[in-house]
Amino acid sequence: MEDGATPPQQFLQVSENERFRKLKDAFISKYGMPPAFYARAPGRVNLIGEHIDYSGYAVLPMALEQDILAAVTPTQTSIIQLANTNPVYLDYSVHINKIHIDTTKPLWQYYFLCGFKGIQEHFNPISSGINCMVDGTIPASSGLSSSSALVCCAGLITVIANGKVLSKIELAEICARCERYIGTEGGGMDQSISFLAEKGMAKLIEFNPLRATNVKVPNGAVFVIANSCKEMNKAATTHFNIRVVECRIAAKVLAKAKGLEWQKLLKLGDLQHGLGVDLETMLSTVEQVLHPEPYSREEVCQCLGISQKELCNILTQNTQDVPSFKLYQRAKHVYSEARRVVEFKRVCDETPANALQLLGDLMNQSHLSCRDMYECSCPELDQLVDVCLRSGAVGSRLTGAGWGGCTVSMVPTNKLDSFLAKVQEIYYKADGQRAAKQTQHLFATQPGGGAAVYREV
């Protein structure tokens, strides 16, 4: 695949595809005419490399078959009209020049507007309004990137509706930036895999410049997604953005200690690049320079030789009141997780006889680091990981932002049926609320394809 290529445009027989047919019928019922085209953007599961993309490190996700699918007709009204097949998500309309995204209320339409606004600002101006009906199969707030898939789908829709052309990489970069309109300081993994994914392949996603490399996972195992049933909307909490600034401050404190120009340095990855050393050396540097006890605001200011006001400029809007920062733990997680990604790809490339066990071990180490060093797990995720390992998985870890959402487990193919039965019995059926939703919350998945446009034959 050429990453410089545009997202594929395909023709399909809508009458022969039940989901497309239902979406078309819902669109006609709402807008009184058939859609001009359809756009799809998949969710993703990150196999390894959690919370390191925004520190500049490579990640290793794959796209899911679950996705956001939208039916669309461009209009001359300059109005965005949004509807959703799920009645929980209310209709919404706004003039294209009066878009307001409320960061205090991450409602579904604001994610769509992020994608629209990103393309609008890139091409400035764009004139077409749209009528749109959205259908999603990614469980919301589950760590499978439903919100980013909606941003990506909206960006792709806006490009096509206005007759513009952008490559997959350009779309991924714009959509990564514009999701920040809703207050999420992500690193670009979700948008990149949504556009750059290929069916049957996981991807090593690297940043600056953005590029994607195929990774073929060894035969003999399948990945299973299990939802903890604890929802976490990362834009609705400061958890996620606190971690971003803790990594930023850690990078600055380490840079100053090593005699680098720290003022403009924002990422732990940039620090490693500036020092010109390997990840092992970075982990040693963390041990030498940082202490495990939390750093108070005063101590951060003292380390950097700055005022409280200058510290506020380093913090993001919704982290201004954070009293202390765990710099040692966050930096240690980032550098060790970056090393695990490198090792995971090496095992996939070399496929030694014990490849599945090695990959499983790396996934288990990743979860422990997420739990203990990055503190982005929760009791439900820890319980679910334990259940998955006891049920036959060779590796299991939280995936996505954490604090709820899903686990991803590597399960030997010949143990899949017994694994699913055991996890259902132990985790889901033991709890009434979980049992009601277990079919959509526990499933094996294959690497899916990336974002695409469809037109009816």
Disulfide bonds with the S-S distance in Angstrom:
none
